[in-house]
Amino acid sequence: MNIERLFDSKSECGDPQALYTDIGWPEPPEHRPYVYINMASTADGKIVIGEDGGPSKGVGGPTDQILFRRLQQRCDAALTGSSTLRAGNVIYPPDIPRFTLTTSCDLDLHNRFFRDAPELAYVFTPLSLPADRIAAISGGATLVPMGQDRVDVAAALSFMRCELGIRTLLCEGGPTLNSQLFQLGVVDELFLTMAPKIKGGAHASIVTGAGFPPYVTAPLELLSVYRDTDELYLRYQVNNRV
């Protein structure tokens, strides 16, 4: 690992090799955690280089994986979409609460997301979910009904902050969940590894879904840029906080 600092408005000095080991998060809002998304993409924005819908393995290089783990260690809890869980094992430090949300309960309890710490695994479900689907996963996680026919993401964030005391929340996708968070205006920071690769095709990007209306965007403020050879590590403030 040979990280070089190109720009950093958050740090006056320090060893670039220690990037993301000491992050001074701002005070979170009273009604939700401070939310930061961490993703890796190719230069054309693709987050999967294997089969479409598969895991993101291979997009970023070895340094990205080190930074990926460091950002996991800087959060109070993690949020992951159910599609990401279906794509493969999701591994967090064993003492970190982990959340997912689903409208189908099509979840594999053998995934390490659940298996490593079932007592810290939470699944947000809609109130309308049939009892047999709830029963299928109730033994491997704590189920939290939130919303009638779809999970109310804003209410789920409020539950994390107000009921569990979670101050910082890491989201690692997938792109549909990222889209929901951006649409709600609750993303505070985006950490993005840009790999020096082109994938092409119609593979997923870091944010999918309908997107914002024409000429409407989520504005980003660049906080830092680091690199290891040709791979870039970007940190942005998202200026649409709710």
C-alpha distance (Angstrom), angle and dihedral (degrees) to the residues before:
residue distance angle dihedral
M1 . . .
N2 3.79 . .
I3 3.80 108.7 .
E4 3.80 119.1 -174.4
R5 3.80 123.8 -162.6
L6 3.80 113.2 -130.9
F7 3.80 99.0 167.4
D8 3.79 135.3 -9.4
S9 3.79 125.4 170.8
K10 3.82 91.4 177.0
S11 3.81 100.3 57.1
E12 3.79 129.9 46.7
C13 3.79 95.2 -167.2
G14 3.78 142.0 -16.8
D15 3.76 137.8 117.4
P16 3.83 112.3 -58.1
Q17 3.81 88.0 -147.4
A18 3.83 87.0 67.5
L19 3.81 92.4 58.6
Y20 3.84 113.1 156.1
T21 3.81 94.1 4.3
D22 3.81 92.5 110.3
I23 3.78 115.3 31.2
G24 3.79 118.8 169.8
W25 3.79 101.9 -148.6
P26 3.81 117.5 -158.4
E27 3.78 120.5 -117.9
P28 3.83 109.0 -75.1
P29 3.81 122.8 -124.3
E30 3.79 115.3 -90.6
H31 3.81 93.9 -116.2
R32 3.82 102.5 44.0
P33 3.81 142.3 16.0
Y34 3.78 124.3 -91.2
V35 3.82 100.0 -95.6
Y36 3.78 124.8 -148.1
I37 3.80 126.4 177.1
N38 3.79 121.9 -150.5
M39 3.80 119.1 -164.8
A40 3.80 140.4 155.1
S41 3.79 122.7 -146.0
T42 3.76 141.6 168.7
A43 3.79 118.2 -105.8
D44 3.82 88.6 -92.7
G45 3.81 91.6 53.1
K46 3.82 101.5 -102.1
I47 3.80 118.2 145.2
V48 3.83 98.0 -168.8
I49 3.79 126.2 53.1
G50 3.82 96.5 175.6
E51 3.79 127.5 54.7
D52 3.80 113.2 -17.2
G53 3.80 108.5 -97.9
G54 3.79 91.9 23.1
P55 3.82 128.9 117.6
S56 3.79 123.2 -65.9
K57 3.80 92.7 -118.2
G58 3.79 113.4 142.4
V59 3.79 98.4 22.7
G60 3.80 95.8 102.6
G61 3.78 127.3 36.4
P62 3.84 131.3 -121.3
T63 3.80 94.4 -74.3
D64 3.80 90.6 52.6
Q65 3.80 88.6 55.5
I66 3.81 91.3 52.6
L67 3.81 91.8 49.9
F68 3.80 89.6 44.0
R69 3.82 89.7 59.7
R70 3.80 92.8 43.9
L71 3.80 91.3 55.4
Q72 3.81 89.4 49.7
Q73 3.79 88.6 56.2
R74 3.81 92.8 52.5
C75 3.82 96.4 63.0
D76 3.79 135.6 83.1
A77 3.82 90.8 -143.5
A78 3.81 142.2 -6.8
L79 3.79 132.9 -128.1
T80 3.81 121.8 -155.8
G81 3.78 131.2 177.2
S82 3.79 119.5 -117.6
S83 3.81 91.6 -121.2
T84 3.79 89.1 58.6
L85 3.80 89.4 52.6
R86 3.79 90.9 50.9
A87 3.81 90.0 52.5
G88 3.80 93.6 62.4
N89 3.79 147.2 -57.0
V90 3.79 116.2 -33.3
I91 3.80 112.8 -156.3
Y92 3.78 126.6 -163.6
P93 3.80 132.9 169.0
P94 3.82 104.7 -77.3
D95 3.81 94.8 -117.3
I96 3.82 96.4 55.4
P97 3.82 119.9 100.0
R98 3.79 109.8 -126.5
F99 3.80 128.9 -158.2
T100 3.77 135.9 -166.8
L101 3.78 133.5 171.4
T102 3.78 129.7 -143.5
T103 3.79 141.3 171.1
S104 3.80 93.5 -162.5
C105 3.84 106.9 36.1
D106 3.81 86.5 -133.9
L107 3.79 91.2 152.7
D108 3.79 132.8 137.6
L109 3.78 110.2 -132.7
H110 3.82 88.9 -161.6
N111 3.80 88.7 69.4
R112 3.79 108.3 110.4
F113 3.80 88.3 -123.0
F114 3.81 85.3 75.6
R115 3.79 103.0 21.2
D116 3.82 97.4 55.4
A117 3.81 94.4 55.4
P118 3.82 114.5 2.6
E119 3.80 90.3 168.0
L120 3.83 89.2 60.5
A121 3.83 97.2 42.9
Y122 3.80 117.5 103.6
V123 3.80 127.9 -174.7
F124 3.80 120.4 -163.0
T125 3.81 111.8 -150.8
P126 3.81 135.1 173.5
L127 3.79 117.7 -100.7
S128 3.81 89.8 -120.0
L129 3.81 94.3 62.9
P130 3.84 111.0 124.5
A131 3.80 116.4 -106.9
D132 3.81 94.2 -120.2
R133 3.81 91.4 58.4
I134 3.77 91.3 48.3
A135 3.80 90.9 49.6
A136 3.82 90.9 52.8
I137 3.80 92.9 67.6
S138 3.80 104.4 20.5
G139 3.81 91.9 98.3
G140 3.80 94.3 59.8
A141 3.78 103.1 42.7
T142 3.78 145.3 14.4
L143 3.80 109.2 -94.7
V144 3.80 117.6 -145.2
P145 3.84 116.1 -170.7
M146 3.81 108.2 -143.2
G147 3.80 121.7 167.8
Q148 3.79 131.3 3.7
D149 3.83 108.5 -100.6
R150 3.80 99.3 -5.0
V151 3.77 131.1 29.6
D152 3.79 111.2 -90.0
V153 3.81 98.9 -133.0
A154 3.80 95.0 -170.0
A155 3.80 90.4 52.7
A156 3.81 90.0 47.2
L157 3.82 90.5 54.9
S158 3.79 89.8 48.3
F159 3.82 89.8 51.7
M160 3.81 90.6 52.9
R161 3.80 93.1 50.2
C162 3.80 102.0 36.8
E163 3.82 101.9 32.8
L164 3.81 101.8 31.6
G165 3.79 101.8 26.6
I166 3.81 95.2 -124.8
R167 3.79 110.7 166.3
T168 3.83 103.7 174.8
L169 3.79 123.9 36.3
L170 3.80 126.5 -169.5
C171 3.80 118.7 -154.3
E172 3.81 119.4 -167.1
G173 3.79 97.3 -179.2
G174 2.85 149.5 -151.2
P175 3.76 104.4 -139.1
T176 3.82 94.8 -111.8
L177 3.79 91.7 55.7
N178 3.81 90.0 44.7
S179 3.80 88.2 53.6
Q180 3.80 92.1 52.3
L181 3.79 91.6 51.0
F182 3.81 93.5 48.0
Q183 3.80 91.5 46.6
L184 3.80 89.5 53.4
G185 3.80 90.8 49.1
V186 3.80 93.3 -126.2
V187 3.82 100.8 122.0
D188 3.79 110.7 108.3
E189 3.81 101.6 177.4
L190 3.80 138.9 11.9
F191 3.79 122.3 -153.3
L192 3.79 109.4 -165.6
T193 3.78 129.0 -177.7
M194 3.78 110.1 -158.4
A195 3.78 110.4 -156.3
P196 3.83 118.1 -153.4
K197 3.80 92.7 -116.8
I198 3.80 139.7 103.5
K199 3.81 118.1 -144.5
G200 3.79 103.8 169.5
G201 3.79 124.3 -174.6
A202 3.77 127.5 80.6
H203 3.81 99.2 -57.0
A204 3.80 116.4 141.9
S205 3.78 122.0 -81.5
I206 3.81 125.7 -148.1
V207 3.83 89.9 -86.7
T208 3.80 124.8 31.1
G209 3.79 134.9 165.5
A210 3.79 129.2 79.9
G211 3.79 93.7 -39.9
F212 3.77 127.0 -152.9
P213 3.83 123.0 -43.9
P214 3.82 117.6 -86.7
Y215 3.81 113.4 -61.4
V216 3.82 91.7 7.1
T217 3.81 118.6 117.2
A218 3.78 140.4 161.8
P219 3.83 102.9 -108.8
L220 3.79 118.0 -133.5
E221 3.80 130.0 -156.3
L222 3.80 114.7 -154.4
L223 3.81 110.4 -126.0
S224 3.80 102.1 171.7
V225 3.79 145.3 -6.7
Y226 3.80 124.5 -160.4
R227 3.77 130.8 166.3
D228 3.77 142.7 -163.7
T229 3.79 106.7 -157.8
D230 3.84 103.4 -53.1
E231 3.82 98.6 -15.9
L232 3.82 117.0 98.1
Y233 3.82 128.6 -151.0
L234 3.78 111.4 -157.5
R235 3.80 128.7 -172.6
Y236 3.80 120.5 -166.1
Q237 3.78 135.9 -177.3
V238 3.81 111.0 -137.8
N239 3.77 109.1 -139.0
N240 3.79 100.6 -154.3
R241 3.81 102.2 80.5
V242 3.81 120.4 169.2
